[in-house]
Amino acid sequence: MRTVRLSREQSFTGPLVLVNRQHPLQAAAGEDLTAVDGRRPDILLDRQAARLLAACIQKVRGGAEIVPVSGWRSQAEQQRIWDDTLAESGADFTRKYVAYPGCSEHQTGLAIDLGRAAGHIDFIRPAFPYDGAFRKAAAAYGFIQRYRREKEDLTGIAEEPWHFRYVGAPHARLMEENGLCLEEYPEFLRERPRSCPLPDGRLAQVFYVPCAGEETEIQLPDGCCQVSGDNAGGFIVTAWGRPA
């Protein structure tokens, strides 16, 4: 075991941060952004998320069919999208399908809207199938459909089958298998540590540590670990065992 000390500010960053109207973004997206697709150099994503998204699309041979529509957005761009949609489509539509500036997952660099290749793609609500190879493979590459119809009361956003969020493979699998949205995930981990077998034979162990004040001391097991803030008062720790 080894000990790490994390500041409260670090609980606002990481691939598992919760961002919604009740939990506004507290830290800017990391500088490690890259283009999702060489054909669209203007659409950026966190480098790790972009690499795994590309791998998933390649695995399901979806390169000709799946089109990135919107990735990372600055505060100014999110404000412009909010204002334009409000003017064009009204308040009710805007609240359903556009996150309030400062409360958008797109500002983390961890969210991507995908569309089906077509002559015209709706920027706000791109057409994307409810089934298909990509959707079946997404969790194995760390992606979840972030906004589902049955979770609208929790997320505050209407169902968006086109909006995917990178959280990492063990977390995507745990959320999918237990029918959880990101708002529910920290409380699920607070109940007890969880484990998740991965396709490569490793076993991921996941546990939650609440913030203890300005500095939190965490005991990490030996080996490869990741600590992510949840932007909601704590840290989510992932430890990967060696392949069996």
N, C-alpha and C positions, 0 to 999 in steps of 0.2 A: 504493500500500500504506500501511497505517497500523498502528501498534503499540498493543496493549492489554495490560494487566497484570492477571492474575486471581489471586485468593488461592486457597489450597487449599480453603477453605470453599465457594467458588463451584463447585467440582467436585461438590458434593453437591446442586445445584439445577438445574432446567431441565426441559424437556419430554422429554428422553431419559434421565432417571435410571433406572438399573436398581435395582429393589427386589425382593429375595427373601430367603431365610433366610441366605444367605451375605453379602448386602449390605443390611443393615438401613437403614431410613430415617434419614438424618443431619440432615435439616432439615424443619421443619414445612411443610405445604402453604402456598402463597402465599395472601395475603389476598384475591386477586381471584377469588373464587368466586361463582357465580351459579346460579340455578335452571335445571335442564335443560329443564323443561317447566312452563309456567304452571299446569298442573293439579296439579303435584306440587312445590310450593315448598320442600318439605323435602329434595328430592334435588338436591344441589349438585355442580358440576363447575367446573374451571378455566374462566374466561370464554372464552378462545379455543377450548378444546375443546368447550364447550357450544355456542358459535356454529356451529362446523363440524358438530357432530353434528346440530343442528337443520336445517342446510342440507342435509345428506345425507338425513335422513328426509324433508324436504320434496321433494327432488329425486326420490325414489323413491315419493312419495305414500304414505308409510307411517305417517302420523300417527294413523290410526285403529287400526292393527294393532300398531305397535311401542310398547312401554311401558317407560319407565325404571324399574328396580327398585331399584338401589342405586348411589350415586355416592360422593362424598367421605365418609370416616368419620374420626372423631376416634380417638385412641388408646383412650379409654374405651369407645367403641362397638365398636371392633374386639375389645377384650378381652371385652366382654359377648357378642358373637357367637361368639367362640372358646369361652368357658366354657359357653354355652347349648348349642352344637352338640356339644361334648364330652359334656355330661351326657345329651343326648337321643339322640345317634347313635353315640357311642363314639370312641375315639382314631383308629382307622384311617380312618373316614369323614372325621373332622375334618381330619386331616393332608392328605387328598386334595383337599378342597374349600374349606378355610378357611385363609388365610394367618395365620401366627403374628403376634400383635400387635407392631407395630413393623416388620414385614416385609411389610406389605400394600400393594399398589399403590393400593388405595382411599384410603389415607392421603395420597397425593400430590395428589388431586383430578384425576388424569388418567385414571382408569379408570371404566368404567360397565358395569353389568350390565343387559342388555336382555331383555325377555320378550315373548312374544306375548300380546296382550290376551285375557283370560279372566276368568271369575268368581273363580277362585282361582289365584294365581301363587306358586309355591314360591320363597321368598326366597333360599335357598341355591343351588338348581339350577333357575332358571326355564327353561321350555321356550322354545327359540329355534331356528328352522330352520337346517339346515346349508347351505341354498342360498337363493336369492331375490335380489331387486334390491338390498336394503341391503348384503348381504354382498359383492356384486359391485362396488358403488360405494364401499365403505368406505375402501379405500386411497387413492383420489383425494382424500378429505377428511382423510386423515392418521390413519386408524384401522386397527389390526391386531387379529385375534383373538389374544389374548395367549397362551393356553394350548391347545396342540394335542397330540394323542395321541402323535405321533412325537417330541415334544420333552419328554415328561414327565420323563425322567432329568435333563434340564438345568434345567427350571423348578421341579421339585419339587411341581408341582400337576397333578392329573388334568385331562384334556381338559375345557374349558369353552367350548362354542360360544356362550354368552351373554355372555362377558366380553371387552370391547373396551378397548383402550388407545390413547390419543392419543399419537402420536409426531411427527406432521407428515407432509405429503404425500410429499416425496422419500424420507424414511426408510421410510414404510409401503410405498411402491412397491419400494424396493431390497430390503427384507426379504422381501416377498411374491415378487418375481421370482427371488430367490436362495434361497428356502426356509429363511430364517433366523428364529430367535426372538431376542428382545432380548438374551439371554445371549450369543449368538454375534456380535452386530452390531459391538461395538467391535473385536474381533479381525479381522473382515472389513474394517473401515476401516483398521486398522493396516497391512494388507498393502499398500495403495496408496490414493490418493484415488479417489473414485468420482464419476460424473456421472449425472444423471437428468433426462431431458426431462419437462417438465410440460405439462398440457393447455393452459395459456395461452400456450405458445410459448417460455417461459423455460427455461433450462437451469440446474439446481441442481448446484453443485459441493460435495462433502462430503469432509472430511478429518478426521483424528484427531490430537490433540496430547496427549501424556502430561503429567501433572503433573511439574514440574521441582523441586518442593520447596514451600516456603511461598508462593512467588510464581512464576507462569508467564507468560512473555512470548509473545504470539501475534501473528504478522503476518497481518493481515486484508486481503483485496483490497478495492479501492474498490467502493462500491455497498452494497446491502442484505445484511447478514450476521446470522446468529444463532449464538451460542455457548452450548452447553448442557453442563453437567457430565454425567458418566455414572455417578456414584456408585461408580466402580470404578477410579479412578486417573487420570482424564483428562478431556479436553474434546472434544466433537464440534462441528465448525464447518461451517455451511451458508452458502454464498454464492449468491445468486440473480442471474443475468444478466438483461439486458433482453430483452423479447420480440423474436424475430427479425422 
